[in-house]
Amino acid sequence: MTPSRATTAGPAATALADLAAAASAFMPSGDVLYLDCAAQSPRLRAAQAAGLAALESGGRPWQAPSESPETQLESLRGAIARLLDGDRDAIAAVPSASYGLATAARNLPLDAGDAVLVLDGQFPSNLLPWQQRCAERNARVVGVRRGAGEDWTNAVLAALESEPSPRIVALPQVRWDDGALLDLDRIASRVHAIGAALVLDLSQSLGALPTDLARWRPDFVVAVGYKWLLGPLGLAWLWAAPRWRERGIAIEQHWSARDAGEGWRFPVDVVRPHRDGARRFDAGGLDDPMRLAMADAGLAQVHAWGVPAIADALGERTRALDAALDAHGLSSWKTPGHAPHITALRPPAERLDAVFAAFGRERIVCTRRYGLLRIAPHLHVRAEDMARVAAIAAAAA
Ligand SMILES: Cc1ncc(COP(=O)(O)O)c(C=O)c1O
C-alpha cells in the first residue's frame, strides 16, 4: 500500500480545492512547462516515493515483502476495473499495448478476404498485430481516411457502410497525434449492427475520459499505464469480454496464469487449468514490486480526483488554449473536435520550425510530429500557462 491509498476517495468526493492543489501532487518541473502527457505522464510524488520504497526494500530479497506481488496485482486489477466495467476478473496485466493487441489478434476469428478496419495513421501498436494476422489469414487491413472537413467518427461510419467485409474494427477513443476524439457510442452500435468485433486501444484516454463498456461491448480493450493512468513504463492492461475469459488463448504460457494447485507442481502429463477470468492472459515478468507500487500510486490518484473531474479540468486547459489562439488570430491553428486532454497546434508549414524553436527557448515541452505540435497537459498545468503558450506561438508566427 502506498500513502496515497489512504486518501483515495470516490469521484463524487473530489473537492474543487483538491483539483486546484493538484499540481503539487506531481514532481516539480522547475521552469519547464511539460505538455507531453500523451507521451508519458509527469511523475506523481506518490509514485516516485512508492517506487523508491519498493526499490529499497527489493535490495533485501531475504525479507518477505509487506504485500506479495500477487496481492498487489489483484488490487491493481480492481482499480483498473473501476475505470471500465467494475469486474476485476476481466483484467489481465501485460507489458505493452502491443502485447494486449497481439492477444486480441491471436483470438478473434478472421478469414481470407475479411477486412480489419483501423484509422489511417493509427498508433503502430494497434496496426502491426493486425498486419501480421492479416498476412497469416490472407485478410486485409483497411485504413480509414477522412475526407476534407470530415471528422473521424463519420469517416469510420462511412467506411463501415462501404467496406464489403469488415470483421474486426480496431480503434482508439482519441487519436494519439492530434487528440481528435471519436464518438464510440455511434461507432460501436454500427460495428455491432454489422456483426463485426470491436477492439479498443484506450492508451490515450483511460484515466482522462469516462468509458462506457456496457454500451460499446468491445471484445478486447487495452491501455498502457504510463500516460493518463499516471503509472510506470512496462505495465499495461488488457480487458477481455466474458467469452474470451473462458476460452481465449494467451500468446505465451506463463506459470503465473495457471492454477498450480497445492504444492505448486506442474506434472508433465497434467495441463494445469488457467486461473480465473482474464488472468489466463497475464504476461510473465510483471511481478515487479517497483512497477506495481508505482501503478498503485497512479491509480489511487486518478480515483481520488475522479475521471469526470480530470476530464473537466483538462478540458478547461485546452479550451483556454483555443480561446487564446482565437484572441491572437490563430484560429486556423486549432484542432477541431479534439478531446479535453489532447490537442495539437497546426501552424503553417513555413512557421513550424520557428514556433517549435520558440517553445524550446521558453522551456515548453511538447511533441512535434507530422507538422503538428501536440499539446497534452495534466493537472500540473494551469489555464494561464496555456495563454502563455498561445502568446509565444503568436510571437513566432
Ligand atoms: C494510442 C497508443 N497506443 C499505444 C501506445 C504505446 O503502445 P506500446 O505499449 O505497445 O508501446 C501509445 C504510445 O504513445 C499510443 O499513443
The ligand as a MOL file (V3000), in Angstrom:
LIG
                    3D

  0  0  0     0  0            999 V3000
M  V30 BEGIN CTAB
M  V30 COUNTS 16 16 0 0 0
M  V30 BEGIN ATOM
M  V30 1 C -2.5740 5.1210 -28.9510 0
M  V30 2 C -1.3600 4.4680 -28.3610 0
M  V30 3 N -1.3590 3.1580 -28.1520 0
M  V30 4 C -0.2990 2.5320 -27.6110 0
M  V30 5 C 0.8470 3.2350 -27.2610 0
M  V30 6 C 2.0020 2.5040 -26.6860 0
M  V30 7 O 1.9880 1.1810 -27.1030 0
M  V30 8 P 3.0350 0.0850 -26.6060 0
M  V30 9 O 2.7690 -0.1620 -25.1670 0
M  V30 10 O 2.7460 -1.0740 -27.4700 0
M  V30 11 O 4.3990 0.6480 -26.8260 0
M  V30 12 C 0.8850 4.6090 -27.4780 0
M  V30 13 C 2.0900 5.3780 -27.1290 0
M  V30 14 O 2.2480 6.5260 -27.4880 0
M  V30 15 C -0.2450 5.2290 -28.0350 0
M  V30 16 O -0.2620 6.5560 -28.2470 0
M  V30 END ATOM
M  V30 BEGIN BOND
M  V30 1 1 1 2
M  V30 2 1 2 3
M  V30 3 2 2 15
M  V30 4 2 3 4
M  V30 5 1 4 5
M  V30 6 1 5 6
M  V30 7 2 5 12
M  V30 8 1 6 7
M  V30 9 1 7 8
M  V30 10 2 8 9
M  V30 11 1 8 10
M  V30 12 1 8 11
M  V30 13 1 12 13
M  V30 14 1 12 15
M  V30 15 2 13 14
M  V30 16 1 15 16
M  V30 END BOND
M  V30 END CTAB
M  END
